[in-house]
C-alpha cells in the first residue's frame, strides 16, 4: 500500500495528541482539587466540571482504542498487497 506509511504516521499523531489531552485533563483536575482544598468549591459546578473532565479523558482513551483498531485493519489491508497485485496481473493475460 502506497499510503500506509502516511496513514500510520497520522495514527501515531492522533494517539500522541489523545495522550496529551489526557495529561492536560489530569493537570486541570489536580489544579481544581488543589484550589478546592484551599478555597472550597461549589458542589454543583464542581460536579459538572469533574464530570466533563472525566468524559473528555474517557473519550481520549476511546480515540486511542479506535486508532489501534485502524492499525490492525491497516496491517490486514497491507497483507492483501500480494494477492491484489496477483489479480491485476491475471487480468493482463491475453486470453
Secondary structure as UniProt FT lines:
FT   TURN            2..3
FT   HELIX           4..39
FT   HELIX           43..79
FT   HELIX           81..92
//
